[in-house]
Amino acid sequence: MSERFSIGQLADLPEGAGVKVEAYGHRIAVFRIEDDIYAIGDRCSHAEASLAEGEVFDMDVECPRHGSAFNLQTGEPDAFPATRSVPVYVAEVADGEVFLTVEGES
C-alpha cells in the first residue's frame, strides 16, 4: 500500500542541500534544487553512509564517505565505488507543501 505524507513547506527546505526523512520504514534523502524536489534512498549502496549529508553537484549527490555519486532523478550511481542504484521516491509540491509517497508495509 502506498503512503503519501507531508514533510513541510518548500520554503523551509534548504536549497541545494539534503534533509533526512524517516517514515514507514524508509530512510529518505530529500533535496531541493530551486523549486524542484528529489527524494532518493538515504543509504549509499556501497557503504551505507547518509546521502542527505552529501554535497550536490548538478543533478548528483556525492556520498560523504567514499565519493560515489548518485543521480537525483534516477538513483543510479554515476561514480565508483558504488555500482548499485538507490531507491527513488515520488516527491510533489502542492500549494507550497512538499509530499512524499512511499510503499508502506501491508
C-alpha positions in Angstrom: 0.0 0.0 0.0 1.3 3.5 -0.9 1.6 6.1 1.8 1.6 9.8 0.9 2.7 12.2 3.6 3.8 15.8 4.1 7.4 16.8 5.1 6.7 20.5 5.4 6.8 23.6 3.3 9.0 24.0 0.2 10.3 27.4 1.5 11.6 25.7 4.7 13.8 23.2 2.8 17.4 24.3 2.3 18.4 25.0 -1.3 21.0 22.5 -2.8 21.4 20.5 0.4 19.9 17.3 1.8 17.4 16.6 4.5 17.0 13.1 6.0 13.4 11.9 6.5 12.4 8.6 8.1 8.8 7.3 7.5 7.1 4.0 7.1 10.3 2.1 7.5 12.2 4.1 4.8 15.2 6.4 5.2 14.9 9.1 2.5 17.3 11.9 1.5 15.3 14.9 0.2 16.9 17.6 -1.9 15.6 20.9 -3.1 17.0 22.3 -6.4 15.3 25.6 -6.9 11.6 24.8 -6.8 12.1 21.1 -7.6 12.2 18.3 -5.0 14.1 15.0 -5.4 13.9 12.1 -3.0 16.2 9.1 -3.0 17.2 6.4 -0.6 19.4 7.8 2.1 21.8 4.9 2.4 24.7 4.8 -0.1 24.6 1.4 -1.8 28.4 1.0 -1.3 29.0 1.9 2.3 25.6 2.9 3.8 26.6 6.4 4.6 23.8 9.1 4.7 23.4 10.6 1.3 21.5 13.5 2.9 24.9 14.6 4.3 26.5 14.6 0.8 27.2 17.5 -1.5 25.1 18.2 -4.5 26.7 18.8 -7.9 24.3 19.5 -10.8 21.9 16.5 -10.5 24.1 14.2 -8.5 24.7 13.9 -4.7 28.2 12.7 -3.7 28.4 10.2 -0.8 30.3 11.8 2.1 32.2 8.6 2.8 33.8 7.3 -0.4 32.8 9.8 -3.1 30.3 7.7 -5.0 27.8 9.9 -6.8 24.1 9.2 -7.3 21.7 10.8 -9.8 18.9 12.5 -8.0 16.4 11.7 -10.7 17.2 8.0 -11.3 19.1 6.9 -8.2 21.7 5.3 -10.5 25.3 5.6 -9.4 27.4 8.0 -11.6 30.7 7.3 -9.9 32.5 4.4 -8.3 32.9 2.7 -5.9 29.1 2.3 -5.8 27.6 0.0 -8.6 24.0 -0.4 -7.3 21.3 2.2 -7.5 19.3 3.6 -4.5 15.5 3.8 -4.5 13.8 6.9 -5.9 10.6 8.2 -4.3 7.8 10.3 -5.7 8.0 13.9 -4.5 5.4 16.5 -5.2 4.8 20.1 -4.2 1.2 21.3 -3.8 0.3 24.8 -2.6 3.9 25.2 -1.3 3.7 21.9 0.7 6.1 19.0 0.0 4.7 15.5 -0.1 6.5 12.1 -0.5 5.0 8.8 -1.4 6.4 5.5 -0.3 5.4 1.9 -0.4 4.3 1.1 3.1 4.2 -2.3 4.8 0.9 -4.1 4.2 
